[in-house]
Amino acid sequence: MKVTLLTQENCDFCDQAKDLLHRLGPEFGLEVKLIDVSTDRGRSLAESGGVLFPPGVLLDGQAFSYGRLSERRLRRELKRRAPVR
């Protein structure tokens, strides 16, 4: 699954989200891409996804959350989207 993380400098919640996605990456096969919200691409993604402030998380291009990332909520969504084995 492709995950886009919209971040900014000096953002503790962004650092926490990076750490969480790094930890969950191997378990769920995540491809994480970091984009700074101060770039044109970052602003465009934030606006189209309704991300009011960083960190913003998009799962396969669809807005999932912004602000402090909940591990419980993310795990639930990743399990829901996981292919059936």
PDB file with SEQRES, HELIX, SHEET and CRYST1 records, atoms N, CA, C and O in Angstrom:
SEQRES   1 A   85  MET LYS VAL THR LEU LEU THR GLN GLU ASN CYS ASP PHE          
SEQRES   2 A   85  CYS ASP GLN ALA LYS ASP LEU LEU HIS ARG LEU GLY PRO          
SEQRES   3 A   85  GLU PHE GLY LEU GLU VAL LYS LEU ILE ASP VAL SER THR          
SEQRES   4 A   85  ASP ARG GLY ARG SER LEU ALA GLU SER GLY GLY VAL LEU          
SEQRES   5 A   85  PHE PRO PRO GLY VAL LEU LEU ASP GLY GLN ALA PHE SER          
SEQRES   6 A   85  TYR GLY ARG LEU SER GLU ARG ARG LEU ARG ARG GLU LEU          
SEQRES   7 A   85  LYS ARG ARG ALA PRO VAL ARG                                  
HELIX    1 AA1 ASP A   12  PHE A   28  1                                  17    
HELIX    2 AA2 ASP A   40  GLY A   49  1                                  10    
HELIX    3 AA3 GLU A   71  ARG A   81  1                                  11    
SHEET    1 AA1 4 GLU A  31  ASP A  36  0                                        
SHEET    2 AA1 4 LYS A   2  THR A   7  1                                        
SHEET    3 AA1 4 GLY A  56  LEU A  59 -1                                        
SHEET    4 AA1 4 GLN A  62  TYR A  66 -1                                        
CRYST1    1.000    1.000    1.000  90.00  90.00  90.00 P 1           1          
ATOM      1  N   MET A   1       0.840  -1.168   0.000  1.00  0.00           N  
ATOM      2  CA  MET A   1       0.000   0.000   0.000  1.00  0.00           C  
ATOM      3  C   MET A   1       0.889   1.236   0.000  1.00  0.00           C  
ATOM      4  O   MET A   1       1.907   1.281   0.690  1.00  0.00           O  
ATOM      5  N   LYS A   2       0.497   2.231  -0.776  1.00  0.00           N  
ATOM      6  CA  LYS A   2       1.247   3.478  -0.860  1.00  0.00           C  
ATOM      7  C   LYS A   2       0.697   4.472   0.165  1.00  0.00           C  
ATOM      8  O   LYS A   2      -0.505   4.728   0.238  1.00  0.00           O  
ATOM      9  N   VAL A   3       1.621   5.018   0.948  1.00  0.00           N  
ATOM     10  CA  VAL A   3       1.266   5.988   1.977  1.00  0.00           C  
ATOM     11  C   VAL A   3       2.023   7.271   1.695  1.00  0.00           C  
ATOM     12  O   VAL A   3       3.241   7.252   1.520  1.00  0.00           O  
ATOM     13  N   THR A   4       1.313   8.376   1.651  1.00  0.00           N  
ATOM     14  CA  THR A   4       1.934   9.679   1.506  1.00  0.00           C  
ATOM     15  C   THR A   4       1.795  10.397   2.832  1.00  0.00           C  
ATOM     16  O   THR A   4       0.695  10.513   3.374  1.00  0.00           O  
ATOM     17  N   LEU A   5       2.912  10.878   3.354  1.00  0.00           N  
ATOM     18  CA  LEU A   5       2.917  11.608   4.616  1.00  0.00           C  
ATOM     19  C   LEU A   5       3.296  13.043   4.325  1.00  0.00           C  
ATOM     20  O   LEU A   5       4.412  13.329   3.889  1.00  0.00           O  
ATOM     21  N   LEU A   6       2.357  13.947   4.572  1.00  0.00           N  
ATOM     22  CA  LEU A   6       2.594  15.380   4.402  1.00  0.00           C  
ATOM     23  C   LEU A   6       3.167  15.917   5.713  1.00  0.00           C  
ATOM     24  O   LEU A   6       2.528  15.828   6.761  1.00  0.00           O  
ATOM     25  N   THR A   7       4.371  16.472   5.643  1.00  0.00           N  
ATOM     26  CA  THR A   7       5.089  16.884   6.845  1.00  0.00           C  
ATOM     27  C   THR A   7       5.539  18.332   6.760  1.00  0.00           C  
ATOM     28  O   THR A   7       5.387  18.998   5.736  1.00  0.00           O  
ATOM     29  N   GLN A   8       6.095  18.793   7.859  1.00  0.00           N  
ATOM     30  CA  GLN A   8       6.766  20.089   7.871  1.00  0.00           C  
ATOM     31  C   GLN A   8       7.908  20.010   8.879  1.00  0.00           C  
ATOM     32  O   GLN A   8       7.950  19.111   9.719  1.00  0.00           O  
ATOM     33  N   GLU A   9       8.826  20.958   8.784  1.00  0.00           N  
ATOM     34  CA  GLU A   9       9.959  20.992   9.699  1.00  0.00           C  
ATOM     35  C   GLU A   9       9.494  21.304  11.112  1.00  0.00           C  
ATOM     36  O   GLU A   9       8.470  21.956  11.316  1.00  0.00           O  
ATOM     37  N   ASN A  10      10.262  20.827  12.081  1.00  0.00           N  
ATOM     38  CA  ASN A  10      10.008  21.120  13.500  1.00  0.00           C  
ATOM     39  C   ASN A  10       8.591  20.757  13.931  1.00  0.00           C  
ATOM     40  O   ASN A  10       7.929  21.527  14.626  1.00  0.00           O  
ATOM     41  N   CYS A  11       8.139  19.594  13.518  1.00  0.00           N  
ATOM     42  CA  CYS A  11       6.789  19.130  13.831  1.00  0.00           C  
ATOM     43  C   CYS A  11       6.897  17.805  14.584  1.00  0.00           C  
ATOM     44  O   CYS A  11       7.206  16.771  13.992  1.00  0.00           O  
ATOM     45  N   ASP A  12       6.643  17.842  15.881  1.00  0.00           N  
ATOM     46  CA  ASP A  12       6.754  16.624  16.690  1.00  0.00           C  
ATOM     47  C   ASP A  12       5.775  15.547  16.239  1.00  0.00           C  
ATOM     48  O   ASP A  12       6.134  14.370  16.191  1.00  0.00           O  
ATOM     49  N   PHE A  13       4.536  15.933  15.905  1.00  0.00           N  
ATOM     50  CA  PHE A  13       3.560  14.948  15.443  1.00  0.00           C  
ATOM     51  C   PHE A  13       4.005  14.325  14.120  1.00  0.00           C  
ATOM     52  O   PHE A  13       3.734  13.152  13.863  1.00  0.00           O  
ATOM     53  N   CYS A  14       4.689  15.110  13.279  1.00  0.00           N  
ATOM     54  CA  CYS A  14       5.212  14.577  12.014  1.00  0.00           C  
ATOM     55  C   CYS A  14       6.282  13.520  12.296  1.00  0.00           C  
ATOM     56  O   CYS A  14       6.304  12.466  11.661  1.00  0.00           O  
ATOM     57  N   ASP A  15       7.164  13.808  13.248  1.00  0.00           N  
ATOM     58  CA  ASP A  15       8.207  12.849  13.618  1.00  0.00           C  
ATOM     59  C   ASP A  15       7.593  11.568  14.176  1.00  0.00           C  
ATOM     60  O   ASP A  15       8.050  10.470  13.860  1.00  0.00           O  
ATOM     61  N   GLN A  16       6.562  11.707  15.002  1.00  0.00           N  
ATOM     62  CA  GLN A  16       5.882  10.535  15.554  1.00  0.00           C  
ATOM     63  C   GLN A  16       5.232   9.714  14.435  1.00  0.00           C  
ATOM     64  O   GLN A  16       5.296   8.485  14.448  1.00  0.00           O  
ATOM     65  N   ALA A  17       4.609  10.395  13.469  1.00  0.00           N  
ATOM     66  CA  ALA A  17       3.967   9.702  12.352  1.00  0.00           C  
ATOM     67  C   ALA A  17       5.009   8.965  11.510  1.00  0.00           C  
ATOM     68  O   ALA A  17       4.769   7.834  11.086  1.00  0.00           O  
ATOM     69  N   LYS A  18       6.163   9.590  11.261  1.00  0.00           N  
ATOM     70  CA  LYS A  18       7.241   8.932  10.508  1.00  0.00           C  
ATOM     71  C   LYS A  18       7.678   7.662  11.226  1.00  0.00           C  
ATOM     72  O   LYS A  18       7.824   6.609  10.605  1.00  0.00           O  
ATOM     73  N   ASP A  19       7.887   7.765  12.532  1.00  0.00           N  
ATOM     74  CA  ASP A  19       8.321   6.597  13.311  1.00  0.00           C  
ATOM     75  C   ASP A  19       7.285   5.474  13.250  1.00  0.00           C  
ATOM     76  O   ASP A  19       7.633   4.308  13.069  1.00  0.00           O  
ATOM     77  N   LEU A  20       6.011   5.836  13.404  1.00  0.00           N  
ATOM     78  CA  LEU A  20       4.941   4.833  13.365  1.00  0.00           C  
ATOM     79  C   LEU A  20       4.885   4.152  12.004  1.00  0.00           C  
ATOM     80  O   LEU A  20       4.803   2.926  11.928  1.00  0.00           O  
ATOM     81  N   LEU A  21       4.928   4.925  10.943  1.00  0.00           N  
ATOM     82  CA  LEU A  21       4.869   4.339   9.598  1.00  0.00           C  
ATOM     83  C   LEU A  21       6.103   3.481   9.323  1.00  0.00           C  
ATOM     84  O   LEU A  21       6.009   2.454   8.650  1.00  0.00           O  
ATOM     85  N   HIS A  22       7.248   3.894   9.837  1.00  0.00           N  
ATOM     86  CA  HIS A  22       8.465   3.097   9.675  1.00  0.00           C  
ATOM     87  C   HIS A  22       8.319   1.752  10.394  1.00  0.00           C  
ATOM     88  O   HIS A  22       8.737   0.719   9.872  1.00  0.00           O  
ATOM     89  N   ARG A  23       7.733   1.769  11.580  1.00  0.00           N  
ATOM     90  CA  ARG A  23       7.521   0.533  12.339  1.00  0.00           C  
ATOM     91  C   ARG A  23       6.517  -0.395  11.672  1.00  0.00           C  
ATOM     92  O   ARG A  23       6.722  -1.607  11.619  1.00  0.00           O  
ATOM     93  N   LEU A  24       5.415   0.187  11.154  1.00  0.00           N  
ATOM     94  CA  LEU A  24       4.355  -0.619  10.555  1.00  0.00           C  
ATOM     95  C   LEU A  24       4.639  -1.013   9.107  1.00  0.00           C  
ATOM     96  O   LEU A  24       3.992  -1.908   8.563  1.00  0.00           O  
ATOM     97  N   GLY A  25       5.600  -0.346   8.491  1.00  0.00           N  
ATOM     98  CA  GLY A  25       5.912  -0.597   7.088  1.00  0.00           C  
ATOM     99  C   GLY A  25       6.131  -2.053   6.733  1.00  0.00           C  
ATOM    100  O   GLY A  25       5.478  -2.564   5.823  1.00  0.00           O  
ATOM    101  N   PRO A  26       7.033  -2.736   7.427  1.00  0.00           N  
ATOM    102  CA  PRO A  26       7.279  -4.145   7.088  1.00  0.00           C  
ATOM    103  C   PRO A  26       6.066  -5.054   7.341  1.00  0.00           C  
ATOM    104  O   PRO A  26       5.819  -5.996   6.589  1.00  0.00           O  
ATOM    105  N   GLU A  27       5.330  -4.762   8.389  1.00  0.00           N  
ATOM    106  CA  GLU A  27       4.172  -5.589   8.737  1.00  0.00           C  
ATOM    107  C   GLU A  27       3.072  -5.520   7.682  1.00  0.00           C  
ATOM    108  O   GLU A  27       2.420  -6.521   7.386  1.00  0.00           O  
ATOM    109  N   PHE A  28       2.870  -4.323   7.114  1.00  0.00           N  
ATOM    110  CA  PHE A  28       1.767  -4.128   6.180  1.00  0.00           C  
ATOM    111  C   PHE A  28       2.233  -3.874   4.741  1.00  0.00           C  
ATOM    112  O   PHE A  28       1.409  -3.609   3.866  1.00  0.00           O  
ATOM    113  N   GLY A  29       3.530  -3.952   4.492  1.00  0.00           N  
ATOM    114  CA  GLY A  29       4.040  -3.724   3.143  1.00  0.00           C  
ATOM    115  C   GLY A  29       3.805  -2.305   2.656  1.00  0.00           C  
ATOM    116  O   GLY A  29       3.361  -2.097   1.527  1.00  0.00           O  
ATOM    117  N   LEU A  30       4.102  -1.330   3.504  1.00  0.00           N  
ATOM    118  CA  LEU A  30       3.844   0.069   3.170  1.00  0.00           C  
ATOM    119  C   LEU A  30       4.994   0.667   2.366  1.00  0.00           C  
ATOM    120  O   LEU A  30       6.167   0.421   2.650  1.00  0.00           O  
ATOM    121  N   GLU A  31       4.638   1.448   1.371  1.00  0.00           N  
ATOM    122  CA  GLU A  31       5.593   2.261   0.621  1.00  0.00           C  
ATOM    123  C   GLU A  31       5.313   3.699   1.042  1.00  0.00           C  
ATOM    124  O   GLU A  31       4.312   4.286   0.631  1.00  0.00           O  
ATOM    125  N   VAL A  32       6.191   4.263   1.856  1.00  0.00           N  
ATOM    126  CA  VAL A  32       5.950   5.586   2.424  1.00  0.00           C  
ATOM    127  C   VAL A  32       6.724   6.652   1.657  1.00  0.00           C  
ATOM    128  O   VAL A  32       7.928   6.534   1.432  1.00  0.00           O  
ATOM    129  N   LYS A  33       6.001   7.689   1.264  1.00  0.00           N  
ATOM    130  CA  LYS A  33       6.603   8.821   0.567  1.00  0.00           C  
ATOM    131  C   LYS A  33       6.364  10.068   1.423  1.00  0.00           C  
ATOM    132  O   LYS A  33       5.229  10.352   1.806  1.00  0.00           O  
ATOM    133  N   LEU A  34       7.430  10.806   1.721  1.00  0.00           N  
ATOM    134  CA  LEU A  34       7.335  12.034   2.514  1.00  0.00           C  
ATOM    135  C   LEU A  34       7.300  13.234   1.593  1.00  0.00           C  
ATOM    136  O   LEU A  34       8.113  13.348   0.676  1.00  0.00           O  
ATOM    137  N   ILE A  35       6.355  14.132   1.838  1.00  0.00           N  
ATOM    138  CA  ILE A  35       6.258  15.361   1.055  1.00  0.00           C  
ATOM    139  C   ILE A  35       6.060  16.520   2.016  1.00  0.00           C  
ATOM    140  O   ILE A  35       5.174  16.482   2.869  1.00  0.00           O  
ATOM    141  N   ASP A  36       6.883  17.549   1.877  1.00  0.00           N  
ATOM    142  CA  ASP A  36       6.777  18.731   2.727  1.00  0.00           C  
ATOM    143  C   ASP A  36       5.583  19.571   2.269  1.00  0.00           C  
ATOM    144  O   ASP A  36       5.418  19.830   1.077  1.00  0.00           O  
ATOM    145  N   VAL A  37       4.755  19.990   3.222  1.00  0.00           N  
ATOM    146  CA  VAL A  37       3.562  20.770   2.864  1.00  0.00           C  
ATOM    147  C   VAL A  37       3.898  22.171   2.365  1.00  0.00           C  
ATOM    148  O   VAL A  37       3.022  22.863   1.846  1.00  0.00           O  
ATOM    149  N   SER A  38       5.148  22.603   2.511  1.00  0.00           N  
ATOM    150  CA  SER A  38       5.510  23.937   2.021  1.00  0.00           C  
ATOM    151  C   SER A  38       5.834  23.930   0.529  1.00  0.00           C  
ATOM    152  O   SER A  38       6.015  24.990  -0.070  1.00  0.00           O  
ATOM    153  N   THR A  39       5.909  22.733  -0.079  1.00  0.00           N  
ATOM    154  CA  THR A  39       6.160  22.648  -1.519  1.00  0.00           C  
ATOM    155  C   THR A  39       4.838  22.786  -2.275  1.00  0.00           C  
ATOM    156  O   THR A  39       3.763  22.623  -1.699  1.00  0.00           O  
ATOM    157  N   ASP A  40       4.931  23.082  -3.551  1.00  0.00           N  
ATOM    158  CA  ASP A  40       3.714  23.186  -4.372  1.00  0.00           C  
ATOM    159  C   ASP A  40       2.930  21.880  -4.349  1.00  0.00           C  
ATOM    160  O   ASP A  40       1.708  21.884  -4.199  1.00  0.00           O  
ATOM    161  N   ARG A  41       3.640  20.761  -4.498  1.00  0.00           N  
ATOM    162  CA  ARG A  41       2.978  19.451  -4.493  1.00  0.00           C  
ATOM    163  C   ARG A  41       2.330  19.182  -3.137  1.00  0.00           C  
ATOM    164  O   ARG A  41       1.209  18.677  -3.072  1.00  0.00           O  
ATOM    165  N   GLY A  42       3.021  19.513  -2.072  1.00  0.00           N  
ATOM    166  CA  GLY A  42       2.485  19.318  -0.724  1.00  0.00           C  
ATOM    167  C   GLY A  42       1.231  20.133  -0.476  1.00  0.00           C  
ATOM    168  O   GLY A  42       0.254  19.632   0.080  1.00  0.00           O  
ATOM    169  N   ARG A  43       1.261  21.389  -0.890  1.00  0.00           N  
ATOM    170  CA  ARG A  43       0.071  22.252  -0.726  1.00  0.00           C  
ATOM    171  C   ARG A  43      -1.099  21.726  -1.534  1.00  0.00           C  
ATOM    172  O   ARG A  43      -2.237  21.715  -1.065  1.00  0.00           O  
ATOM    173  N   SER A  44      -0.812  21.290  -2.751  1.00  0.00           N  
ATOM    174  CA  SER A  44      -1.866  20.756  -3.620  1.00  0.00           C  
ATOM    175  C   SER A  44      -2.511  19.514  -3.009  1.00  0.00           C  
ATOM    176  O   SER A  44      -3.736  19.395  -2.986  1.00  0.00           O  
ATOM    177  N   LEU A  45      -1.688  18.592  -2.515  1.00  0.00           N  
ATOM    178  CA  LEU A  45      -2.222  17.374  -1.892  1.00  0.00           C  
ATOM    179  C   LEU A  45      -3.000  17.700  -0.618  1.00  0.00           C  
ATOM    180  O   LEU A  45      -4.047  17.107  -0.357  1.00  0.00           O  
ATOM    181  N   ALA A  46      -2.494  18.633   0.165  1.00  0.00           N  
ATOM    182  CA  ALA A  46      -3.179  19.010   1.406  1.00  0.00           C  
ATOM    183  C   ALA A  46      -4.549  19.616   1.096  1.00  0.00           C  
ATOM    184  O   ALA A  46      -5.541  19.281   1.743  1.00  0.00           O  
ATOM    185  N   GLU A  47      -4.598  20.499   0.116  1.00  0.00           N  
ATOM    186  CA  GLU A  47      -5.869  21.127  -0.252  1.00  0.00           C  
ATOM    187  C   GLU A  47      -6.864  20.106  -0.793  1.00  0.00           C  
ATOM    188  O   GLU A  47      -8.028  20.103  -0.392  1.00  0.00           O  
ATOM    189  N   SER A  48      -6.419  19.248  -1.693  1.00  0.00           N  
ATOM    190  CA  SER A  48      -7.336  18.281  -2.299  1.00  0.00           C  
ATOM    191  C   SER A  48      -7.790  17.222  -1.297  1.00  0.00           C  
ATOM    192  O   SER A  48      -8.881  16.667  -1.434  1.00  0.00           O  
ATOM    193  N   GLY A  49      -6.955  16.938  -0.284  1.00  0.00           N  
ATOM    194  CA  GLY A  49      -7.304  15.923   0.708  1.00  0.00           C  
ATOM    195  C   GLY A  49      -7.948  16.481   1.962  1.00  0.00           C  
ATOM    196  O   GLY A  49      -8.294  15.725   2.870  1.00  0.00           O  
ATOM    197  N   GLY A  50      -8.113  17.792   2.024  1.00  0.00           N  
ATOM    198  CA  GLY A  50      -8.720  18.383   3.210  1.00  0.00           C  
ATOM    199  C   GLY A  50      -7.823  18.327   4.437  1.00  0.00           C  
ATOM    200  O   GLY A  50      -8.308  18.321   5.568  1.00  0.00           O  
ATOM    201  N   VAL A  51      -6.523  18.287   4.213  1.00  0.00           N  
ATOM    202  CA  VAL A  51      -5.566  18.250   5.323  1.00  0.00           C  
ATOM    203  C   VAL A  51      -5.382  19.678   5.826  1.00  0.00           C  
ATOM    204  O   VAL A  51      -4.805  20.518   5.136  1.00  0.00           O  
ATOM    205  N   LEU A  52      -5.879  19.946   7.038  1.00  0.00           N  
ATOM    206  CA  LEU A  52      -5.831  21.293   7.585  1.00  0.00           C  
ATOM    207  C   LEU A  52      -4.467  21.650   8.154  1.00  0.00           C  
ATOM    208  O   LEU A  52      -4.056  22.810   8.111  1.00  0.00           O  
ATOM    209  N   PHE A  53      -3.759  20.650   8.690  1.00  0.00           N  
ATOM    210  CA  PHE A  53      -2.417  20.883   9.219  1.00  0.00           C  
ATOM    211  C   PHE A  53      -1.687  19.541   9.285  1.00  0.00           C  
ATOM    212  O   PHE A  53      -2.318  18.487   9.363  1.00  0.00           O  
ATOM    213  N   PRO A  54      -0.351  19.589   9.254  1.00  0.00           N  
ATOM    214  CA  PRO A  54       0.425  18.359   9.255  1.00  0.00           C  
ATOM    215  C   PRO A  54       0.472  17.705  10.636  1.00  0.00           C  
ATOM    216  O   PRO A  54       0.217  18.356  11.649  1.00  0.00           O  
ATOM    217  N   PRO A  55       0.796  16.435  10.667  1.00  0.00           N  
ATOM    218  CA  PRO A  55       1.032  15.588   9.509  1.00  0.00           C  
ATOM    219  C   PRO A  55      -0.277  15.150   8.856  1.00  0.00           C  
ATOM    220  O   PRO A  55      -1.285  14.923   9.525  1.00  0.00           O  
ATOM    221  N   GLY A  56      -0.230  15.040   7.562  1.00  0.00           N  
ATOM    222  CA  GLY A  56      -1.373  14.526   6.820  1.00  0.00           C  
ATOM    223  C   GLY A  56      -1.022  13.167   6.244  1.00  0.00           C  
ATOM    224  O   GLY A  56       0.084  12.972   5.741  1.00  0.00           O  
ATOM    225  N   VAL A  57      -1.943  12.235   6.311  1.00  0.00           N  
ATOM    226  CA  VAL A  57      -1.698  10.887   5.805  1.00  0.00           C  
ATOM    227  C   VAL A  57      -2.702  10.575   4.712  1.00  0.00           C  
ATOM    228  O   VAL A  57      -3.912  10.714   4.892  1.00  0.00           O  
ATOM    229  N   LEU A  58      -2.167  10.145   3.564  1.00  0.00           N  
ATOM    230  CA  LEU A  58      -3.001   9.686   2.464  1.00  0.00           C  
ATOM    231  C   LEU A  58      -2.676   8.217   2.219  1.00  0.00           C  
ATOM    232  O   LEU A  58      -1.510   7.845   2.095  1.00  0.00           O  
ATOM    233  N   LEU A  59      -3.696   7.399   2.152  1.00  0.00           N  
ATOM    234  CA  LEU A  59      -3.535   5.974   1.875  1.00  0.00           C  
ATOM    235  C   LEU A  59      -3.987   5.708   0.451  1.00  0.00           C  
ATOM    236  O   LEU A  59      -5.151   5.920   0.108  1.00  0.00           O  
ATOM    237  N   ASP A  60      -3.066   5.246  -0.371  1.00  0.00           N  
ATOM    238  CA  ASP A  60      -3.347   5.038  -1.792  1.00  0.00           C  
ATOM    239  C   ASP A  60      -4.007   6.258  -2.419  1.00  0.00           C  
ATOM    240  O   ASP A  60      -4.943   6.138  -3.210  1.00  0.00           O  
ATOM    241  N   GLY A  61      -3.503   7.439  -2.053  1.00  0.00           N  
ATOM    242  CA  GLY A  61      -3.973   8.689  -2.643  1.00  0.00           C  
ATOM    243  C   GLY A  61      -5.219   9.278  -2.015  1.00  0.00           C  
ATOM    244  O   GLY A  61      -5.639  10.369  -2.398  1.00  0.00           O  
ATOM    245  N   GLN A  62      -5.820   8.587  -1.061  1.00  0.00           N  
ATOM    246  CA  GLN A  62      -7.036   9.077  -0.417  1.00  0.00           C  
ATOM    247  C   GLN A  62      -6.717   9.579   0.987  1.00  0.00           C  
ATOM    248  O   GLN A  62      -5.979   8.939   1.737  1.00  0.00           O  
ATOM    249  N   ALA A  63      -7.283  10.732   1.331  1.00  0.00           N  
ATOM    250  CA  ALA A  63      -7.039  11.317   2.649  1.00  0.00           C  
ATOM    251  C   ALA A  63      -7.490  10.356   3.743  1.00  0.00           C  
ATOM    252  O   ALA A  63      -8.590   9.808   3.681  1.00  0.00           O  
ATOM    253  N   PHE A  64      -6.638  10.155   4.744  1.00  0.00           N  
ATOM    254  CA  PHE A  64      -6.960   9.305   5.877  1.00  0.00           C  
ATOM    255  C   PHE A  64      -7.034  10.122   7.168  1.00  0.00           C  
ATOM    256  O   PHE A  64      -7.989   9.990   7.934  1.00  0.00           O  
ATOM    257  N   SER A  65      -6.032  10.962   7.408  1.00  0.00           N  
ATOM    258  CA  SER A  65      -6.034  11.733   8.654  1.00  0.00           C  
ATOM    259  C   SER A  65      -5.108  12.933   8.554  1.00  0.00           C  
ATOM    260  O   SER A  65      -4.298  13.052   7.635  1.00  0.00           O  
ATOM    261  N   TYR A  66      -5.257  13.811   9.527  1.00  0.00           N  
ATOM    262  CA  TYR A  66      -4.294  14.894   9.714  1.00  0.00           C  
ATOM    263  C   TYR A  66      -4.189  15.142  11.212  1.00  0.00           C  
ATOM    264  O   TYR A  66      -5.072  14.780  11.989  1.00  0.00           O  
ATOM    265  N   GLY A  67      -3.084  15.770  11.590  1.00  0.00           N  
ATOM    266  CA  GLY A  67      -2.809  15.943  13.015  1.00  0.00           C  
ATOM    267  C   GLY A  67      -2.210  14.670  13.584  1.00  0.00           C  
ATOM    268  O   GLY A  67      -1.706  13.824  12.846  1.00  0.00           O  
ATOM    269  N   ARG A  68      -2.269  14.541  14.884  1.00  0.00           N  
ATOM    270  CA  ARG A  68      -1.658  13.376  15.537  1.00  0.00           C  
ATOM    271  C   ARG A  68      -2.227  12.078  14.983  1.00  0.00           C  
ATOM    272  O   ARG A  68      -3.443  11.888  14.957  1.00  0.00           O  
ATOM    273  N   LEU A  69      -1.350  11.186  14.540  1.00  0.00           N  
ATOM    274  CA  LEU A  69      -1.748   9.932  13.911  1.00  0.00           C  
ATOM    275  C   LEU A  69      -2.007   8.869  14.980  1.00  0.00           C  
ATOM    276  O   LEU A  69      -1.142   8.584  15.808  1.00  0.00           O  
ATOM    277  N   SER A  70      -3.199   8.291  14.952  1.00  0.00           N  
ATOM    278  CA  SER A  70      -3.588   7.251  15.894  1.00  0.00           C  
ATOM    279  C   SER A  70      -3.144   5.886  15.374  1.00  0.00           C  
ATOM    280  O   SER A  70      -3.567   5.455  14.301  1.00  0.00           O  
ATOM    281  N   GLU A  71      -2.287   5.207  16.142  1.00  0.00           N  
ATOM    282  CA  GLU A  71      -1.824   3.880  15.729  1.00  0.00           C  
ATOM    283  C   GLU A  71      -2.988   2.903  15.657  1.00  0.00           C  
ATOM    284  O   GLU A  71      -3.071   2.110  14.719  1.00  0.00           O  
ATOM    285  N   ARG A  72      -3.880   2.947  16.626  1.00  0.00           N  
ATOM    286  CA  ARG A  72      -5.017   2.025  16.644  1.00  0.00           C  
ATOM    287  C   ARG A  72      -5.885   2.207  15.395  1.00  0.00           C  
ATOM    288  O   ARG A  72      -6.251   1.234  14.736  1.00  0.00           O  
ATOM    289  N   ARG A  73      -6.205   3.444  15.083  1.00  0.00           N  
ATOM    290  CA  ARG A  73      -7.062   3.720  13.919  1.00  0.00           C  
ATOM    291  C   ARG A  73      -6.354   3.321  12.615  1.00  0.00           C  
ATOM    292  O   ARG A  73      -6.973   2.751  11.717  1.00  0.00           O  
ATOM    293  N   LEU A  74      -5.057   3.627  12.523  1.00  0.00           N  
ATOM    294  CA  LEU A  74      -4.304   3.277  11.323  1.00  0.00           C  
ATOM    295  C   LEU A  74      -4.228   1.762  11.150  1.00  0.00           C  
ATOM    296  O   LEU A  74      -4.455   1.255  10.051  1.00  0.00           O  
ATOM    297  N   ARG A  75      -3.912   1.039  12.220  1.00  0.00           N  
ATOM    298  CA  ARG A  75      -3.849  -0.426  12.139  1.00  0.00           C  
ATOM    299  C   ARG A  75      -5.186  -1.014  11.685  1.00  0.00           C  
ATOM    300  O   ARG A  75      -5.225  -1.913  10.846  1.00  0.00           O  
ATOM    301  N   ARG A  76      -6.272  -0.500  12.245  1.00  0.00           N  
ATOM    302  CA  ARG A  76      -7.605  -0.990  11.881  1.00  0.00           C  
ATOM    303  C   ARG A  76      -7.851  -0.788  10.386  1.00  0.00           C  
ATOM    304  O   ARG A  76      -8.363  -1.679   9.708  1.00  0.00           O  
ATOM    305  N   GLU A  77      -7.482   0.393   9.879  1.00  0.00           N  
ATOM    306  CA  GLU A  77      -7.703   0.686   8.460  1.00  0.00           C  
ATOM    307  C   GLU A  77      -6.792  -0.154   7.567  1.00  0.00           C  
ATOM    308  O   GLU A  77      -7.223  -0.633   6.518  1.00  0.00           O  
ATOM    309  N   LEU A  78      -5.556  -0.333   7.968  1.00  0.00           N  
ATOM    310  CA  LEU A  78      -4.638  -1.143   7.164  1.00  0.00           C  
ATOM    311  C   LEU A  78      -5.093  -2.598   7.115  1.00  0.00           C  
ATOM    312  O   LEU A  78      -5.004  -3.238   6.067  1.00  0.00           O  
ATOM    313  N   LYS A  79      -5.576  -3.122   8.230  1.00  0.00           N  
ATOM    314  CA  LYS A  79      -6.102  -4.500   8.244  1.00  0.00           C  
ATOM    315  C   LYS A  79      -7.339  -4.616   7.375  1.00  0.00           C  
ATOM    316  O   LYS A  79      -7.527  -5.617   6.683  1.00  0.00           O  
ATOM    317  N   ARG A  80      -8.193  -3.581   7.409  1.00  0.00           N  
ATOM    318  CA  ARG A  80      -9.399  -3.591   6.586  1.00  0.00           C  
ATOM    319  C   ARG A  80      -9.054  -3.613   5.096  1.00  0.00           C  
ATOM    320  O   ARG A  80      -9.727  -4.271   4.303  1.00  0.00           O  
ATOM    321  N   ARG A  81      -8.017  -2.899   4.733  1.00  0.00           N  
ATOM    322  CA  ARG A  81      -7.627  -2.802   3.324  1.00  0.00           C  
ATOM    323  C   ARG A  81      -6.712  -3.926   2.856  1.00  0.00           C  
ATOM    324  O   ARG A  81      -6.455  -4.059   1.659  1.00  0.00           O  
ATOM    325  N   ALA A  82      -6.222  -4.731   3.787  1.00  0.00           N  
ATOM    326  CA  ALA A  82      -5.293  -5.802   3.440  1.00  0.00           C  
ATOM    327  C   ALA A  82      -5.966  -6.822   2.533  1.00  0.00           C  
ATOM    328  O   ALA A  82      -7.141  -7.142   2.717  1.00  0.00           O  
ATOM    329  N   PRO A  83      -5.230  -7.327   1.560  1.00  0.00           N  
ATOM    330  CA  PRO A  83      -5.815  -8.359   0.689  1.00  0.00           C  
ATOM    331  C   PRO A  83      -6.110  -9.624   1.495  1.00  0.00           C  
ATOM    332  O   PRO A  83      -5.383  -9.970   2.426  1.00  0.00           O  
ATOM    333  N   VAL A  84      -7.173 -10.294   1.120  1.00  0.00           N  
ATOM    334  CA  VAL A  84      -7.563 -11.525   1.792  1.00  0.00           C  
ATOM    335  C   VAL A  84      -6.588 -12.621   1.362  1.00  0.00           C  
ATOM    336  O   VAL A  84      -6.289 -12.775   0.178  1.00  0.00           O  
ATOM    337  N   ARG A  85      -6.101 -13.376   2.341  1.00  0.00           N  
ATOM    338  CA  ARG A  85      -5.129 -14.451   2.030  1.00  0.00           C  
ATOM    339  C   ARG A  85      -5.750 -15.788   2.224  1.00  0.00           C  
ATOM    340  O   ARG A  85      -5.096 -16.809   2.015  1.00  0.00           O  
TER     341      ARG A  85                                                      
END                                                                             
